Amino acid sequence: MSRKKNLAPSRAKKRPYHRKQRRQRFLLYCEGEVTEPNYFKDLARFLRSSLIEVEIADEQRKDPKKLVELAKARRDSAQRDARRASDDSLRYDEVWCVFDGDEHARLKAAVDQATAISIDLAVSNPCFEIWVLIHFQDQFSFISCDSANAGVKKHIPDYAKHVDFSKIEGKACEAIKRARKMEAIVRKNGKWFDNPSTSVWRLVTKLCEEGKIPITRV
């Protein structure tokens, strides 16, 4: 007679239970109509993520404070939908406003409000092209939007408000190093989002970390 295996609960091996972690959902509210939305939509495709939602503000989008208010309203609406449906995946985990920092009279008000209501900012000064430019070169002195565009075209001759990811892939690490150095310089001078600077690197880093894609590949 064969011996029966002892399957008593006290002896049985228990497999560890790993609760599946819900992936974060991002809302990006953009001031620009072309460059920024296209860049982040392309990045979302590169990361194969359907949880990065890119919106273009169609109401007073040139006012950064209004942009923050619109982003908050969208976040609050999503939270209400999540509660009604008892579906936590409907809410946004992070909300970012993406805009240029030049010539905005209410920039400080927008920064203060965003900080108070936990909305993140990806601000480029003078314009989004500064983020593209520092994938290729240092830029620690004042620069105009026209010069930033011209600088990008030196490296991407066919650049026309749309970033070809094949031209910048693998260069994000250097861009982030430069952006952090730029940020340290303007903060040392007691200013935030001064020219030249960009906090886009913070958002790109977050998205890549969530997408489990090494930043070196971007």
N, C-alpha and C positions, 0 to 999 in steps of 0.2 A: 504494500500500500504506500503510495507516494505521500511524502510529507507536504502538507499545505503551507503555502507561503503565508507568513504573518502579515496581514494587511490591516492590522489595528491602527486606528487614527494616530495614536501616539508614536507609532513607528514609521508610518507612511511618510514619504518625502513630499513636502509641500512646495509647489512651484511659487516663487515670489511673484506677487501681483504688482504689475507696473501699470499705473493708470496712464492712459494715453493723454499726453499733454496737448491741449488745444493750441494750434498755431495762431500767432498774433495777426490781427487785422489792422491794416494801416489806411488812413485817409490822408491824402495829400491835396491841399487846396492851393492852387497855383494862381499867381497874378498874371503871368504871361500866357498868351494864347497859343504859342507855337513851341518855342524852344524847351521850356521846362516840362510841359506836359508830354511832349514827344520823348524827351530824354528818359523820364521816369516810366513811361509806358514801355519803352524799349528795354529798360532795366528790368521791369516786371516780367517781360517775356523771356529775357535772358535768365532770370532766376526761376522761370516756370512757376510763377506765383499768381494765383487768382485772388489773393488777399491784399493786394496793393491797389487801392482805388484812387484814381487820379481825377480831380475835378478842376474845371476852369471857372473861376468866379465870374459870373456875367453881370454882377451888380456892384458898381463902384469898386471894381477890383483894383484900381490904382491907389486906393486908400488902404494902407496896411492894417490900420485899426479896424476898418470895416471888414477886411478879409478875415481877421481873427474872429470877429463877431459872427460872420457867416459860417466859419468852420465850427464854432461852438454850437450854433443852432443845428447844424447837420449832425454833430456828435450827440447832442441831446435827443434829437429825433430818433437816432439809431438806438439809443439806450431805452427809449420808451417802447420802440418796436420789440426789442429784446425781452423786455419785461412782459409785454402783452402776449408774446408768443412763447414765453418761457424757453427762449433759445439764446443762450449766451453768445453764440457765434455771430449774432446779428450786430453786436456792438463793436465799436472801434477801440482797439487797445491803445493806439497812438494816433494822434492827429497832428499834422504838420502843416504850417503855412509856408509857402515858397514864394519869395518875392525879392525884388532888387532893393538895395538900400539907398540908392542915390535920389536926391531931390524929394524925399518924402518928409513933409512937415510933421506928420504925426508918427514918425518912426518910434520915438521913445515911448509914446503913449501905447503903441501897439505892443512893444516889448514888455512894458509893465503889465498890460492886460493879459497877454499870453502867459506870462509867468504866474500871474495870480490864478488863472484857471487851468493851468497844466496843459497848455498847448505849446508844442515845440515849433521853433522857427528855423528855417533854412534860408538865410539871408545872404545875398551876394552884393558886394559893392565894388565897382559900379554896376555890374550886371552879371547875369548867369555865365556869360562867356569867360569870366575870370576863372571859374571852376574848370572849364574845358582847357583853358590856356595853361594852367599849372600842371596839367598832365604831361606837358612837354618842357616847361621851363620855369625858372624862378621868376617871381614878380613881387617885389617887396617895396616898390616905390609907387607913388600915385599914378593912376592910369585912367583914361577916359573910356567910355563904352566903344567909341570908334576905334581907339587904339587896341582895345581888347579884341574886338572883332577882327581887326587887321592882323593881330598876333596869331589868332586861331587859324586864319587863312594861310599863314605862312607854313603851318604844319598840316593843315587839311585844306588844300587849295579849293576844293569844291564845296566847302562849308557854306551853308545857307540856312542858318537857324535850325539845322537838324544835325545831330551828332551821329556819325556812322560808328557804331560800337567796335567795328573791326579796326578802326584807326586808334582807339584808346584802350583796347583790351590789354590787360596786364600792366597798365600804367597807373592804376588807382593808388597803389601804395605810395608812389612818389608824389602824387597829387595830394594825398592826405598829409604826408610829412610837410609839404610846403604850406598847405592850408593851416595846419597847427602852428607852424612857425609864424605865419602871417597873423594869426589870431593872438599869439603871445605878444607880438609887437604892438598891436593896437590896444590890447588890454594894459600893457605896460605904460602906454601913453594915456591911460585913463579913459579910453573910448571903446565903445562896442560897435561892431559892424562898420568900422571906418574903412576908408579906401586906402589900400586894397585889402579885402578880406572876403571870406566865404565860409559859412557854416554848413554848406551842402555836404561836406565830408562826414558830418555827424549822422545825417540821414542815410547816406549811402552805406555807411558802416553798419547801421542798424538793420537795414534791409538785407544786406548780404549775410549778416550773422543769422538773421531769422531764416533766410533761404538756404543756410548751410553751404554757401558758396564762398570759397576763400577769396578775400578781397583782391588778391594778386591776379585773379582771373578777370576782373572787371575792367 
